[in-house]
Amino acid sequence: MKKIKYPSEDLIIEYNALAITMFEVKKADKSEVLSRTKITNAIDKCKETEGDIYDKAAVLLKELTKAHAFASGNRRTAFITTIDFIKKNKGKIKIRDDPSNAKVLTGIREGFYTNNEIKEWVKDGKIKQFKR
């Protein structure tokens, strides 16, 4: 069994700064950590999750998205971190580069999707449309 490579707190914080710089949505966006503990908890839940890297990636994406560990860019940071996690662990990503992904991330934040639905999205790029 291959050893899984997990992101560190510092790497996730770097990804937040990158997300804010590359994908500025609002002028008020700023890279500021509100809770390192929430970042650590998300990493720990990912490590504790049984299953393959896609099961773990789904938990990482969900936990980072919902944790609100940063002042801005939480969903963007969670997405970048999850993509990197899968790639570093030799997985494949089939999520299209599409603005509609923002709605999926909102659905994840609001608890609309199950872990299995999130897993299928990061693994196969398919997910039901988010509706409020």
MIMAR-854825 format. One line per 4 residues: their letters; for each residue x negated, y, z negated of N, C-alpha, C, CB. Coordinates in Angstrom, 1 decimal, padded with zeros to 4 digits, always signed. Glycine has a CB too. Example, Ala and Ser with C-alpha at 12.3 -4.5 7.8 and 13.67 -1.06 7.14 Angstrom:
residues 2
AS	-013.2/-005.7/-007.8/-012.3/-004.5/-007.8/-013.2/-003.3/-007.8/-011.3/-004.5/-009.0 | -012.8/-002.2/-007.1/-013.7/-001.1/-007.1/-012.9/+000.0/-007.9/-014.1/-000.6/-005.7
END
This chain:
residues 132
MKKI	-000.8/-001.2/+000.0/+000.0/+000.0/+000.0/-000.9/+001.2/+000.0/+001.0/+000.0/-001.2 | -000.6/+002.2/+000.9/-001.4/+003.4/+001.0/-001.0/+004.3/-000.1/-001.1/+004.1/+002.3 | -002.0/+005.1/-000.6/-001.8/+006.1/-001.6/-001.1/+007.3/-001.0/-003.2/+006.5/-002.3 | -000.1/+007.7/-001.7/+000.7/+008.9/-001.2/+000.0/+010.2/-001.6/+002.2/+008.8/-001.6
KYPS	-000.1/+011.1/-000.7/-000.7/+012.4/-001.0/+000.4/+013.4/-001.3/-001.6/+012.9/+000.2 | +000.4/+013.9/-002.5/+001.4/+014.9/-003.0/+000.9/+016.3/-002.9/+001.9/+014.5/-004.4 | +001.7/+017.3/-002.7/+001.3/+018.7/-002.8/+001.0/+019.1/-004.2/+002.3/+019.6/-002.1 | +000.1/+020.0/-004.4/-000.2/+020.6/-005.7/+000.7/+021.8/-005.9/-001.7/+020.9/-005.9
EDLI	+000.7/+022.3/-007.1/+001.4/+023.6/-007.4/+000.8/+024.7/-006.6/+001.4/+023.9/-008.9 | -000.6/+024.7/-006.6/-001.3/+025.8/-005.9/-001.0/+025.8/-004.4/-002.8/+025.7/-006.2 | -000.9/+024.6/-003.8/-000.6/+024.5/-002.4/+000.8/+025.1/-002.1/-000.8/+023.1/-001.9 | +001.7/+024.7/-002.9/+003.1/+025.2/-002.7/+003.2/+026.7/-002.9/+004.1/+024.5/-003.7
IEYN	+002.4/+027.2/-003.8/+002.4/+028.7/-004.0/+001.7/+029.3/-002.7/+001.6/+029.1/-005.3 | +000.7/+028.7/-002.2/+000.1/+029.2/-000.9/+001.1/+029.2/+000.2/-001.2/+028.4/-000.6 | +001.9/+028.1/+000.3/+002.9/+028.0/+001.3/+004.0/+029.1/+001.2/+003.5/+026.6/+001.3 | +004.3/+029.5/-000.1/+005.2/+030.6/-000.2/+004.7/+031.9/+000.3/+005.6/+030.7/-001.7
ALAI	+003.4/+032.2/+000.0/+002.8/+033.4/+000.6/+002.8/+033.3/+002.1/+001.4/+033.6/+000.1 | +002.5/+032.2/+002.7/+002.5/+032.0/+004.1/+003.9/+032.2/+004.7/+002.0/+030.6/+004.5 | +004.9/+031.6/+004.0/+006.3/+031.7/+004.5/+006.8/+033.1/+004.5/+007.2/+030.9/+003.6 | +006.4/+033.9/+003.5/+006.8/+035.3/+003.4/+006.1/+036.1/+004.5/+006.5/+035.9/+002.0
TMFE	+004.8/+035.8/+004.8/+004.0/+036.5/+005.8/+004.5/+036.2/+007.2/+002.6/+036.2/+005.6 | +004.7/+035.0/+007.4/+005.1/+034.5/+008.8/+006.5/+034.7/+009.2/+004.8/+033.1/+009.0 | +007.4/+034.6/+008.2/+008.8/+034.6/+008.5/+009.6/+035.6/+007.6/+009.5/+033.2/+008.3 | +009.2/+036.9/+007.7/+009.8/+037.9/+006.8/+011.2/+038.1/+007.3/+009.0/+039.2/+006.9
VKKA	+012.1/+037.9/+006.3/+013.6/+038.0/+006.6/+014.1/+039.4/+006.1/+014.4/+036.9/+005.9 | +013.6/+039.8/+005.0/+014.0/+041.1/+004.4/+012.7/+041.9/+004.0/+014.9/+040.9/+003.2 | +012.8/+043.2/+004.1/+011.7/+044.0/+003.7/+011.3/+043.8/+002.3/+012.0/+045.5/+004.0 | +012.3/+043.4/+001.4/+012.1/+043.2/+000.0/+011.4/+041.9/-000.3/+013.4/+043.4/-000.7
DKSE	+011.3/+041.0/+000.7/+010.6/+039.7/+000.5/+009.3/+039.9/-000.1/+010.5/+038.9/+001.8 | +009.0/+039.1/-001.2/+007.6/+039.2/-001.8/+007.3/+037.8/-002.3/+007.6/+040.2/-002.9 | +006.0/+037.5/-002.2/+005.5/+036.3/-002.7/+005.2/+036.4/-004.2/+004.2/+035.8/-001.9 | +006.1/+035.9/-005.0/+006.0/+036.0/-006.5/+006.5/+034.7/-007.1/+006.7/+037.2/-007.0
VLSR	+005.7/+034.1/-007.9/+006.1/+032.9/-008.6/+007.0/+033.3/-009.8/+004.9/+032.0/-009.1 | +008.2/+032.7/-009.9/+009.0/+032.9/-011.0/+008.9/+031.8/-012.1/+010.5/+033.0/-010.6 | +008.5/+030.6/-011.6/+008.4/+029.5/-012.5/+007.5/+028.4/-012.0/+009.8/+028.9/-012.9 | +006.3/+028.3/-012.5/+005.4/+027.2/-012.2/+006.0/+025.9/-012.6/+004.0/+027.4/-012.7
TKIT	+006.7/+025.9/-013.7/+007.3/+024.7/-014.3/+008.3/+024.1/-013.3/+008.0/+025.0/-015.6 | +009.1/+024.9/-012.6/+010.0/+024.3/-011.7/+009.3/+023.7/-010.5/+010.9/+025.5/-011.2 | +008.2/+024.3/-010.1/+007.4/+023.7/-009.0/+006.8/+022.3/-009.5/+006.2/+024.6/-008.6 | +006.3/+022.3/-010.7/+005.8/+021.0/-011.2/+006.9/+020.0/-011.4/+005.1/+021.3/-012.6
NAID	+008.1/+020.4/-011.8/+009.2/+019.4/-011.9/+009.6/+018.9/-010.6/+010.4/+020.1/-012.6 | +009.6/+019.7/-009.5/+009.9/+019.2/-008.2/+008.9/+018.2/-007.7/+010.0/+020.4/-007.2 | +007.6/+018.4/-008.0/+006.5/+017.5/-007.6/+006.7/+016.2/-008.4/+005.1/+018.1/-007.8 | +007.0/+016.3/-009.7/+007.1/+015.1/-010.5/+008.3/+014.3/-010.1/+007.3/+015.5/-012.0
KCKE	+009.4/+014.9/-009.7/+010.6/+014.1/-009.2/+010.3/+013.4/-007.9/+011.8/+015.1/-009.1 | +009.5/+014.1/-007.1/+009.1/+013.4/-005.8/+008.3/+012.2/-006.1/+008.3/+014.5/-005.0 | +007.3/+012.3/-007.1/+006.4/+011.2/-007.4/+007.2/+010.1/-008.0/+005.3/+011.7/-008.4 | +008.2/+010.4/-008.8/+009.0/+009.4/-009.5/+010.0/+008.6/-008.6/+009.8/+010.0/-010.7
TEGD	+010.3/+009.2/-007.5/+011.3/+008.7/-006.6/+010.8/+007.4/-005.9/+011.7/+009.7/-005.5 | +011.7/+006.3/-006.0/+011.4/+005.0/-005.4/+011.6/+005.2/-003.9/+012.2/+003.9/-006.0 | +010.9/+004.4/-003.1/+011.2/+004.4/-001.7/+010.0/+004.8/-000.9/+012.4/+005.2/-001.4 | +010.2/+005.1/+000.4/+009.2/+005.5/+001.3/+009.0/+007.0/+001.3/+009.5/+005.0/+002.7
IYDK	+008.1/+007.5/+002.1/+007.8/+008.9/+002.1/+009.0/+009.8/+002.5/+006.6/+009.2/+003.1 | +009.9/+009.2/+003.3/+011.1/+010.0/+003.6/+012.1/+010.1/+002.4/+011.8/+009.3/+004.8 | +012.1/+009.1/+001.6/+012.9/+009.2/+000.4/+012.3/+010.3/-000.5/+013.0/+007.9/-000.4 | +011.0/+010.3/-000.6/+010.3/+011.2/-001.5/+010.4/+012.6/-000.9/+008.8/+010.8/-001.6
AAVL	+010.3/+012.7/+000.5/+010.4/+014.0/+001.1/+011.7/+014.7/+000.9/+010.1/+013.9/+002.6 | +012.8/+013.8/+000.9/+014.1/+014.3/+000.7/+014.3/+014.9/-000.7/+015.2/+013.2/+000.9 | +013.7/+014.3/-001.6/+013.8/+014.8/-003.0/+012.9/+016.0/-003.2/+013.3/+013.7/-004.0 | +011.7/+016.0/-002.6/+010.9/+017.2/-002.6/+011.6/+018.4/-002.0/+009.5/+017.0/-001.9
LKEL	+012.2/+018.3/-000.8/+012.9/+019.3/-000.2/+014.0/+019.8/-001.0/+013.4/+018.9/+001.2 | +014.8/+018.9/-001.5/+016.0/+019.3/-002.3/+015.6/+020.0/-003.6/+016.8/+018.0/-002.7 | +014.6/+019.5/-004.3/+014.2/+020.0/-005.6/+013.6/+021.4/-005.4/+013.2/+019.1/-006.3 | +012.7/+021.6/-004.4/+012.1/+022.9/-004.2/+013.1/+023.9/-003.7/+011.0/+022.8/-003.2
TKAH	+014.1/+023.5/-002.9/+015.1/+024.4/-002.4/+016.0/+024.9/-003.6/+015.9/+023.7/-001.4 | +016.4/+024.0/-004.4/+017.3/+024.3/-005.5/+016.6/+025.0/-006.7/+018.0/+023.1/-006.0 | +015.3/+024.7/-006.9/+014.6/+025.2/-008.1/+014.6/+026.7/-008.2/+013.2/+024.7/-008.1 | +014.5/+027.4/-007.1/+014.4/+028.9/-007.1/+013.1/+029.3/-007.9/+015.6/+029.6/-007.6
AFAS	+012.0/+028.7/-007.6/+010.8/+028.9/-008.3/+010.1/+030.2/-007.9/+009.8/+027.8/-008.1 | +010.5/+030.8/-006.7/+009.9/+032.0/-006.2/+010.9/+033.1/-006.1/+009.3/+031.7/-004.8 | +010.4/+034.4/-006.1/+011.3/+035.5/-005.9/+012.0/+035.6/-004.5/+010.5/+036.8/-006.1 | +011.2/+035.1/-003.5/+011.7/+035.1/-002.1/+011.2/+033.8/-001.4/+011.3/+036.4/-001.4
GNRR	+011.9/+033.4/-000.4/+011.3/+032.4/+000.5/+011.4/+031.0/+000.0/+010.0/+032.7/+000.8 | +012.3/+030.7/-000.9/+012.4/+029.4/-001.5/+012.7/+028.3/-000.5/+013.4/+029.3/-002.6 | +013.7/+028.5/+000.4/+014.0/+027.5/+001.4/+012.9/+027.4/+002.4/+015.3/+027.9/+002.1 | +012.3/+028.5/+002.8/+011.2/+028.4/+003.8/+010.0/+027.7/+003.2/+010.8/+029.9/+004.2
TAFI	+009.7/+027.9/+002.0/+008.6/+027.3/+001.3/+008.9/+025.8/+001.2/+008.4/+027.9/-000.1 | +010.1/+025.4/+000.8/+010.4/+024.0/+000.6/+010.3/+023.3/+002.0/+011.9/+023.9/+000.1 | +010.8/+023.9/+003.0/+010.7/+023.3/+004.4/+009.3/+023.1/+004.8/+011.4/+024.2/+005.4 | +008.4/+024.1/+004.7/+007.0/+024.0/+005.1/+006.3/+023.0/+004.3/+006.3/+025.4/+004.9
TTID	+006.5/+022.9/+003.0/+005.9/+022.0/+002.1/+006.3/+020.5/+002.5/+006.3/+022.3/+000.6 | +007.6/+020.4/+002.7/+008.1/+019.0/+003.1/+007.5/+018.5/+004.4/+009.6/+019.0/+003.2 | +007.5/+019.4/+005.4/+006.9/+019.0/+006.7/+005.4/+018.6/+006.5/+007.0/+020.2/+007.7 | +004.7/+019.4/+005.7/+003.3/+019.1/+005.5/+003.1/+017.8/+004.7/+002.6/+020.3/+004.7
FIKK	+004.0/+017.6/+003.7/+004.0/+016.3/+003.0/+004.1/+015.1/+003.9/+005.1/+016.3/+001.9 | +005.1/+015.2/+004.8/+005.3/+014.0/+005.7/+004.1/+013.8/+006.6/+006.6/+014.3/+006.5 | +003.6/+014.9/+007.2/+002.5/+014.8/+008.1/+001.2/+014.3/+007.4/+002.2/+016.2/+008.8 | +000.9/+014.8/+006.2/-000.2/+014.3/+005.5/-000.2/+012.8/+005.1/-000.5/+015.1/+004.2
NKGK	+001.1/+012.3/+005.1/+001.3/+010.9/+004.8/+001.6/+010.1/+006.0/+002.4/+010.7/+003.8 | +001.2/+010.6/+007.2/+001.2/+009.9/+008.5/+002.7/+009.6/+008.9/+000.5/+008.6/+008.4 | +003.6/+010.4/+008.5/+005.0/+010.2/+008.9/+005.3/+011.1/+010.1/+006.0/+010.6/+007.8 | +006.4/+010.9/+010.7/+006.9/+011.6/+011.9/+008.0/+012.5/+011.5/+007.2/+010.6/+013.1
IKIR	+008.1/+013.7/+012.2/+009.2/+014.6/+011.9/+009.9/+014.8/+013.2/+008.6/+016.0/+011.4 | +011.2/+014.7/+013.2/+012.0/+014.9/+014.4/+013.0/+016.0/+014.3/+012.8/+013.6/+014.6 | +012.8/+016.9/+013.3/+013.6/+018.1/+013.1/+013.2/+019.1/+014.2/+013.4/+018.7/+011.7 | +014.2/+019.5/+015.0/+014.0/+020.5/+016.0/+013.6/+021.9/+015.4/+015.2/+020.6/+017.0
DDPS	+012.8/+022.6/+016.2/+012.6/+024.0/+015.8/+013.8/+024.8/+016.2/+011.2/+024.5/+016.4 | +014.7/+025.1/+015.3/+016.0/+025.6/+015.6/+016.4/+026.5/+014.5/+017.0/+024.5/+015.9 | +017.0/+027.7/+014.8/+017.5/+028.6/+013.7/+018.6/+028.0/+012.9/+017.9/+029.9/+014.3 | +019.3/+027.0/+013.4/+020.4/+026.3/+012.7/+019.8/+025.6/+011.4/+021.1/+025.4/+013.6
NAKV	+018.5/+025.3/+011.4/+018.0/+024.7/+010.2/+018.2/+025.5/+008.9/+016.5/+024.4/+010.4 | +018.3/+026.8/+009.1/+018.5/+027.7/+007.9/+019.9/+027.3/+007.3/+018.5/+029.1/+008.4 | +020.9/+027.0/+008.1/+022.2/+026.5/+007.5/+022.0/+025.2/+006.8/+023.2/+026.5/+008.6 | +021.3/+024.3/+007.3/+021.1/+023.0/+006.7/+020.4/+023.3/+005.3/+020.2/+022.1/+007.5
LTGI	+019.4/+024.1/+005.3/+018.7/+024.4/+004.0/+019.7/+025.1/+003.0/+017.5/+025.3/+004.3 | +020.6/+025.9/+003.5/+021.6/+026.5/+002.6/+022.5/+025.4/+002.1/+022.4/+027.5/+003.4 | +022.9/+024.4/+002.9/+023.7/+023.3/+002.5/+023.0/+022.4/+001.4/+024.0/+022.4/+003.7 | +021.7/+022.3/+001.6/+020.9/+021.5/+000.6/+020.9/+022.3/-000.7/+019.4/+021.3/+001.1
REGF	+020.7/+023.6/-000.6/+020.6/+024.4/-001.9/+022.0/+024.3/-002.6/+020.3/+025.9/-001.5 | +023.1/+024.3/-001.8/+024.4/+024.3/-002.4/+024.9/+022.9/-002.8/+025.4/+025.0/-001.5 | +024.1/+021.9/-002.6/+024.5/+020.5/-002.9/+025.5/+019.8/-002.0/+025.1/+020.5/-004.3 | +025.5/+020.3/-000.7/+026.5/+019.8/+000.3/+026.0/+018.4/+000.8/+026.6/+020.8/+001.5
YTNN	+024.7/+018.2/+000.8/+024.1/+016.9/+001.3/+023.6/+016.0/+000.2/+023.0/+017.3/+002.3 | +023.8/+014.7/+000.5/+023.2/+013.7/-000.4/+021.7/+013.5/-000.1/+024.0/+012.3/-000.3 | +021.0/+012.8/-001.0/+019.6/+012.6/-000.7/+019.5/+011.7/+000.6/+019.0/+011.8/-001.9 | +020.4/+010.8/+000.8/+020.3/+009.9/+002.0/+020.5/+010.8/+003.3/+021.3/+008.8/+001.9
EIKE	+021.4/+011.7/+003.2/+021.6/+012.6/+004.4/+020.4/+013.5/+004.7/+022.9/+013.5/+004.2 | +019.8/+014.0/+003.6/+018.6/+014.8/+003.7/+017.4/+013.9/+004.3/+018.1/+015.4/+002.4 | +017.3/+012.7/+003.8/+016.3/+011.7/+004.3/+016.5/+011.5/+005.8/+016.4/+010.4/+003.5 | +017.7/+011.2/+006.2/+017.9/+011.0/+007.7/+017.6/+012.2/+008.5/+019.4/+010.6/+007.9
WVKD	+017.8/+013.4/+007.9/+017.5/+014.6/+008.7/+016.0/+014.8/+008.8/+018.1/+015.9/+007.9 | +015.2/+014.6/+007.8/+013.8/+014.8/+007.9/+013.2/+013.6/+008.7/+013.1/+014.8/+006.5 | +013.8/+012.5/+008.7/+013.3/+011.3/+009.4/+013.7/+011.3/+010.9/+013.7/+010.0/+008.7 | +015.0/+011.6/+011.1/+015.5/+011.4/+012.5/+016.0/+012.7/+013.1/+016.6/+010.4/+012.4
GKIK	+016.1/+013.8/+012.3/+016.5/+015.1/+012.9/+018.0/+015.2/+013.0/+015.9/+015.3/+014.2 | +018.8/+014.3/+012.4/+020.2/+014.4/+012.6/+020.9/+014.6/+011.2/+020.7/+013.1/+013.2 | +021.9/+015.5/+011.2/+022.6/+015.8/+010.0/+023.9/+016.4/+010.3/+021.8/+016.7/+009.0 | +024.9/+016.2/+009.5/+026.2/+016.8/+009.8/+026.2/+018.3/+009.6/+027.3/+016.2/+008.9
QFKR	+027.0/+019.0/+010.2/+027.0/+020.5/+010.2/+027.5/+020.9/+008.8/+028.0/+021.0/+011.2 | +026.8/+021.9/+008.2/+027.1/+022.4/+006.9/+028.3/+023.3/+007.0/+025.9/+023.3/+006.4 | +029.3/+023.1/+006.1/+030.5/+023.9/+006.0/+030.8/+024.2/+004.6/+031.7/+023.1/+006.7 | +031.2/+025.4/+004.4/+031.5/+025.8/+003.0/+032.9/+025.5/+002.7/+031.3/+027.4/+002.8
END
